[in-house]
C-alpha cells in the first residue's frame, strides 16, 4: 500500500493564493455568470507589454539553433542587443557577458534569490507584493521583511 508523503517544511509559510483559493473563487464567480478581469498572473502581452522588435528579430534569427541546449546565459546575439539597449538607456557598463536570459520572470527571480540568499538572510519586499517574491524568499531560506507601499505614495 502506498504511504502518503508530507510536504517539505520549506512550504510551511508559502502562500500563493492567486493560483489556489483566489483562483478557485474566480472560477466559481465566472461559472455563475460574473465577468472577472484577471490582472494577477499570466500573459503580460494582454496588458500591452510586448517583446521589443529587436529581441523578437534576434530570437527568430536563432530559431534553428534552439533545438539543442544553448549557452546557459542565452543566445549571445540576443544578450548583445539587450546590453546595447541598456547602454543606450544610460547604463554605460552594460555588457553581454553580464546578461542572463531566462524562460520568464518567475524562473529568474528564483534563480537570482538562490544565488544571493543564505538561510536566515532578511530580504526587503514591498507590500503589497507579487506573491512569488515572498514564496521565493521563503523557499530559499530567507526571512521576508515588508515595507509599506500605499497607493497614496505613488
N, C-alpha and C positions, 0 to 999 in steps of 0.2 A: 504494500500500500504506500502511496506517495505521502510523504510528510510535508506539511506546509512549511514554508520558509518565512523568516522575518525580514522586514525591510532593514536596510542599513541604518544605523543610528545617525548617520550624516543627514538623513532625510527628515529627522525629527522636527526641526524648525522650519522646513521649507514649505512654503505655501505658494501656489501658483494658480490662484482661483480663476484666472481668465481661461484656463484650459480645463477647469474642473467644475466646481459648483456654479460659478458665474456663467460659464458656457451652458451648463445644463439648464439654468434658469432662462437664458436667452432662447435656447431651443424650444423650451416649453411655451414661452411667450409667442414665438413665431408660429408654433403649431396651433395656438389659439387665435391666430389671425393678426397679431401685432406685427408692425414693421419695426425691425431692430437695426439701427445703424451701428455697425461693428467697427469701432475705432481702436480696438485693443491690440490685435496681433494680425499678422498675415502679410498681405501683398502691398508694399508701400506704393506701387505704381497706381493703385486705385485712388491714392490721395495726391497724385501729381508728381511723385518722386520717380524719375526715370533714370536709367543708366545713361550717363553722358555719351554723346555720339562717339567721341574719340576712344572711349573704353569699349563700346559696342564694336567699333571697327577693329580694334585690336583682338577682341575675342573671336570675331568672325575670321580674321586673317589667320588665326592659330587653331581653328576648329579641327583641322585634320591632325594636329599634333595632340589633341586631347583624348585620344583613345587609349593612351598609356599614361602612367604616372608622369607628372611633370615636376619641375623644381618645387620644393616644399614651400617656397615663398610665392609661387605663382609664375605665370609667363613673364619673362624678362621684358618683352616689348610692352606689356600692359603696365608693369611696375615702372618702366622708364616714363611712360606717358603720365602716370599718376605723380611721379616725382616732379616732372616738368610742370604739371598743373599746380602743384604745391609751390614750386619756385615762382611761378607767375603770380601766385597769391601772396608772395612775400616771405615764404619760408626758404631763405637762400641756401640753407644747409641740406635741403631735401635731396636724397639720393635713392636710386632704385634699389640699392643693396639693403636699405633700411625699410623698404615697403614690403608688407605681407598681405597677400590676398587670400581671403577665406571664402567659405561657402555661404556665409551670412554673418550678420552682427552677433547672433546668439553664440555661434561657434567661436568667433573672435573674442568676445567678452570672456568666455570660459577659459580659452587657451591663455589669454593675457593674464587673467587672475591666477591661473595655475603657476604662471612664471613669476608672479610678483608677491603672492601672499604666502606667509608662513603661518602655521597653526597659532591662533591667538592674536594675530595682527588685527588692528582695528582699521576699518575702511569707512570713510565718509561717503554717504549716499544722500541724494536729495529726497525729500519726502513731499509729495508723493513720488514714488519711483516706478520704473519699469520693473515688474516682479522678477525678471531674470537676473537683474543686478543683485538683488537680495539673495536669491537662490544660489547664484554662482559664488558669491562671497561665502555663504554658509557651507556650501558643498566643498569649497576649497579650504575650509578651516578658519576662515576669518570671522571677525565679530563686526556686525553692522552697527554703525553709529549714524543716525539720521540727522539731517539739518532741514529745518522747515523752508519750504518754498511756496508760500501762499500766493494765490493769484494776484493780489494787490501789489506784489513786488515786481510783477512783470512789466 
